[in-house]
Amino acid sequence: MNVKIESSWKQCLAEEWDKDYFVKLTDFVRQEYRSKTIFPPAAKIFAAFDACPFDQVKVVILGQDPYHDVGQANGLCFSVEPGIPMPPSLINIFKEIKSDIGTDMPENGDLSRWAEQGVLLLNATLTVEAHKAASHQGKGWEEFTDEVIMRLANDRENLVFMLWGSYAIKKGAFIDRNRHLVLTSPHPSPLSAYRGFFGNKHFSKANEYLTLHKKEPITW
């Protein structure tokens, strides 16, 4: 199967492409794009991987679903295209960064600048039908992204995993805390941010850990 994804990831995940679940997932996604409005644009389904090759990953931020309103999703979790108003969760992420390390709110919510520094912005489900949150859950994406996390956790050393909310925390439960820094907190959603996302200081903690392990810190 010809999957258009950055070459290091294509090689790393080679065993997945012909597995039954992924063949079924591919057929489902192709049919959905043909018959409905699906986000992100098809060319950006694997944008998180394309922007951050396997051996360059330093930090993993795990989201759940792509944004499902027009023009928002760009293939990177929590990120939106320049010119698109920032969703509330993203605003709260930037508020915590300001509180934690003093960096002011940026002009736009495009997080590709993080991805280019080694932050894998991974959604558990990589596609969604317009205006229907969670519509592509349970179709196979979760199995695929579990394998992504497994390969990073097993084949790399001293990564930072940021797991926000119960869904992400459960998905990353198997990660070896002796090999990697696993940071957990409530989700940045307005429904939960005040229960412990604000004040989690994940961004400074991540940079301290990267520096300790002789890696370039992230310019958040």
N, C-alpha and C positions, 0 to 999 in steps of 0.2 A: 504494500500500500504506500502511495506517495504522499507523505505528510509534509507540508511545507512548514518547517520549524528550524530554528538555528541549528547548525551542524553538530555542535557538541551535545546538545540535547537530543538530537535525532539519533546519534550514536548511543548515548547513555540509556535512552528509553527504547532501543531497537526491538527488544522482546515484546513490547506492548502493542506494536502496530498491527500484528496479525492475530492477536488474541481475540477470542470470540466477542468479549464485551466491547472491545474497541471497534471492531468491524460493525457491530450493531449500532454503537454510538455514532460512528461516522455516517452510516446510512440515515439514522434519525436526524442528525444535524443538517445534512445536505437537503433532506426533504423539507425540514423546517425553514431553511433559508430560501428554498424555492417557492414556498407557499405562504409564508408569513413574514412579518417584520421582526427580525431577530437582531439582538445586540450582543457584542459589539459588531461593527462591520466585519464581514467574513475574513478579510485580510488581516484583521487585528486579533483574531481568536488567540493566537500564540504570541502576542506582542510582549508579554512579560518575559518569555523565554528568549525571544529575538533580541531584546534589549539587554539581557543579562546572561551571558553564556555560563554553562555549568561550573567551570573552574574559576569564574570570577565572582560567584555569589559569596557575599559576606554576611548579609542579613536577609531573613525571610519574614515578610509580613503576610499573614494569611487572612484573606477575606472570604466571604461566603458566595455571593452572587454578583454578577455584573449589575451596574445600574440599569434600570429598565425604562427610563424616560428618554425621549428623542435627544440624540446628540451627546449624551453623557458618557457612556461606556467607551473606553479606549483600549481595553485589554489589560490594563494595570489596575489592581484592586485599589479602591478608594480614590482613584485618579479621574479627573475629567479634562477634556480638551480646553485649551485656552479660549476664553470668551464665554464659556459655560459657567453659570453661577455655581459656586461650591455647595455641595450637599452638606447638611448639618453635621454628619459624622466627620467629614473632612475638615470643616471649620473647627470642630473640637480637637482634632489631631493637631492642627496648627496652634490652637490655644495652648495645648499642653506643651508643644515645642517652645513656645514663647515663655511659658512659665518655667520650663525645665532649663533651657539653655539660652534664652534671651533673644532668639531669632524672631524677627518680626514676621507677621502674616505676609505671604507672597502675593504678587499681583494676580496669579491664577493658580488653579488646582491641578495643573499638569505635573505629575510626579515622575515623568521620564528622567528628570535630572537626578532623581534618587536611583532609578534603575541603572543608569549609566555609571554609577559609582559602586554597583554591586548589591543593590537591594532588589531581591526577587519579590515582586508585588503580585502574589499568587491568589487568585480566587479558587475556591474549592470546586465550583461549577463555572465553566468558561463561557457559557452562552445562556441567553434568556430571551423569552418572547416579550415583545414590547408591552409594557404596562401590566405584566403578569409576573410578579416576584415569585421566585422559586419554581418557575414553570419547567425548567430543565433539570431539576434535581431528580436523582434516582434513575438517571438514564445511562450512567457509566462514567461521567466526569469525575465523581468522587473517587472511584477506584483508580482512575488515572492519576489524579493529584495526590492520592495516598502514596502511589509509587514514586512520584516526584519527591515528596518529603522523605520517604524511606531512602532513596538513593542519596540525597543530600546528607541525611543523618548518618548513613553508614559509610559513605565513600569520601566524605569531607571531614575536616576537623575544625573545631573552634568557630563554628557559625553562631550567629545570634538569631533565635526564633522569637518573634513577637506574636503572641497568641492572645487575641482580645475577644472576650466573650466565651460562653460555654461551648459553643460549636467548635471554635478554633482550638480551644484548650483540649477538648476531647479528641479532635483530629490529630493533635500533636502529642498525645499522651505517651507514645512509645519512644519518643526521642531521648537518647541517653544524656542525662544531665551532667555526667562526668566528662563528656566530650564536647558539649555545646552549652551555650547560655540560653536558657529558655525563660523568657519573660512573659508572665501572664497577668491579666487584669480584666475587669469588665470592659465591655465594648464601648467605643467612642460615640455610639448613638445617643441622642438626647435623652432617650429612655433610661440609659444606664450609666452615662459618663460620670455622673455625680456620685456613683456608688464605688468609685475607685479608679476609673480611668484617669480622671484629673488627679495629678499628684503622683502618678506611677513612675515618673522620671525614666521611662524606658529609653529615651533618646540619649541621655547622658550616660546611662548604664551601658548601652550598646557601645558607645564610643570608647568608654573606659575599657571594656572587655577587648575590643578590637585593638586598641593601643597596647594593652597588656600582651596581646599575642602577635605583636609586630605587624599589624595590619593598619592600613590608612583609615582613619575614622571617616564617618559620613558627614558631609556638609548638609545638614538638615535644613 
